[in-house]
């Protein structure tokens, strides 16, 4: 990881963060709590440097998922953002504006994985050019992958 400033946030832009310093090791966690918290096959996370996360637009809400763990999320759009534990804070990899160098380096709780998760990328690729051209006409309300002062809030209570 590089020692740089990084930004990110939720899907709607209600919660934004800035991190200075070197991130820890990116990972994916296969435990059932991460599957449910992310609504996916696993939880992709990277450790944030201690004391270097600045919430630049609102802070996440938290759900206490176990005695030692609380999970941060956007109260407006539901985006999973953090995994807070006694050893520190991890941030959801997908919440970063630039995720290009955050490839997971380790899998955690591998025994709890969904059995077929190791074969999902062996499946055929949907390759209908008309489908993708139709998607270009969708008007997205998703926050762009960068900080901006003039982002329309589309009715969010910020």
C-alpha positions in Angstrom: 0.0 0.0 0.0 1.1 3.5 -0.6 1.2 6.3 2.0 -1.3 8.6 0.4 -4.5 10.4 1.0 -7.6 8.4 0.0 -11.3 9.3 -0.2 -14.5 7.4 -0.4 -18.0 7.1 0.8 -21.4 5.6 0.4 -23.5 5.2 -2.7 -25.6 8.3 -2.2 -22.9 10.6 -0.9 -24.4 11.3 2.5 -21.3 9.8 4.2 -17.8 10.6 2.9 -14.4 10.0 4.4 -10.7 10.8 3.9 -7.8 8.7 5.1 -4.2 9.7 5.4 -1.5 7.2 5.9 -0.8 3.6 4.9 -3.7 1.2 4.7 -3.3 -2.3 6.1 -3.8 -5.6 4.3 -6.9 -6.0 2.2 -8.9 -9.1 2.9 -12.2 -10.8 2.3 -14.1 -12.4 5.2 -16.4 -15.3 4.6 -18.1 -15.4 8.0 -21.9 -15.3 8.0 -22.0 -11.9 9.7 -20.0 -10.4 6.8 -22.2 -12.1 4.2 -25.3 -10.6 5.8 -23.8 -7.2 6.5 -22.6 -6.8 2.9 -25.6 -8.7 1.4 -23.0 -10.7 -0.6 -20.8 -13.7 -0.8 -18.1 -12.2 1.6 -17.0 -8.9 3.2 -14.1 -7.1 1.4 -12.3 -5.0 4.0 -9.0 -3.1 4.5 -7.5 -1.9 7.8 -7.4 1.9 8.2 -4.5 3.5 10.0 -5.3 4.2 13.6 -6.7 7.7 14.1 -6.4 8.7 10.4 -10.0 8.4 9.3 -11.7 11.7 8.9 -15.5 11.7 8.2 -15.8 14.7 5.8 -19.6 14.5 5.3 -21.6 12.9 8.1 -20.5 9.8 10.1 -21.9 6.3 9.5 -24.6 4.9 11.8 -23.5 1.7 13.6 -25.1 -1.6 14.3 -23.6 -3.7 17.1 -23.4 -7.1 15.3 -21.7 -8.9 18.2 -20.3 -8.2 21.6 -17.0 -6.8 20.2 -18.0 -5.8 16.7 -20.0 -2.8 15.3 -20.6 -2.2 11.7 -21.0 1.2 10.1 -23.4 2.0 7.3 -25.1 4.9 5.6 -28.5 5.5 7.2 -29.7 7.1 3.9 -28.8 4.4 1.3 -27.7 1.5 3.4 -24.1 1.2 2.0 -21.9 -1.0 4.3 -18.9 1.1 5.3 -17.0 -0.1 8.3 -16.1 -3.0 10.6 -15.1 -1.6 14.0 -13.5 -4.1 16.5 -11.2 -3.8 19.6 -8.1 -3.9 17.4 -9.1 -1.0 15.1 -11.3 0.0 12.1 -11.6 -1.6 8.7 -13.2 0.1 5.7 -15.2 -1.6 3.0 -13.0 -1.8 -0.1 -15.9 -1.0 -2.4 -16.5 2.3 -0.5 -13.1 3.8 -1.7 -13.2 6.0 -4.7 -10.0 4.3 -6.1 -9.9 0.6 -5.4 -7.4 -0.4 -8.1 -4.6 -1.4 -5.7 -6.8 -2.9 -3.0 -6.9 -6.5 -4.2 -7.5 -8.9 -1.3 -4.3 -10.5 0.0 -5.9 -13.0 2.4 -9.2 -14.8 3.0 -10.5 -14.9 6.6 -13.0 -17.5 8.0 -12.5 -19.6 4.8 -14.3 -22.6 6.4 -17.5 -20.6 6.5 -17.4 -19.7 2.8 -20.3 -20.5 0.5 -19.2 -23.7 -1.1 -19.6 -22.5 -4.7 -17.9 -19.1 -4.2 -14.6 -20.3 -5.5 -16.2 -21.1 -8.9 -18.2 -17.9 -9.6 -15.7 -16.5 -12.0 -15.6 -19.7 -14.0 -19.2 -19.0 -15.2 -20.0 -17.7 -18.6 -19.9 -13.9 -19.2 -23.1 -12.2 -20.2 -22.1 -10.6 -23.5 -25.1 -8.9 -25.1 -23.9 -5.5 -26.6 -27.5 -4.2 -26.8 -28.0 -4.8 -23.0 -25.0 -2.6 -22.2 -26.0 0.2 -24.7 -29.4 0.3 -23.0 -27.7 0.7 -19.6 -26.1 3.9 -20.8 -29.5 5.6 -20.8 -30.1 5.1 -17.1 -30.0 8.3 -15.1 -27.9 7.4 -12.0 -28.2 9.1 -8.6 -25.1 7.4 -7.3 -22.4 9.8 -5.9 -19.4 10.1 -8.3 -16.1 8.5 -7.2 -14.6 11.8 -6.0 -15.4 14.6 -3.6 -17.5 17.5 -5.0 -19.2 20.4 -3.4 -21.9 20.7 -6.1 -23.2 17.1 -6.0 -27.0 17.2 -6.1 -28.4 15.5 -3.0 -31.6 14.3 -4.6 -33.8 14.8 -1.5 -31.3 13.5 1.0 -31.5 14.9 4.5 -27.9 15.8 5.1 
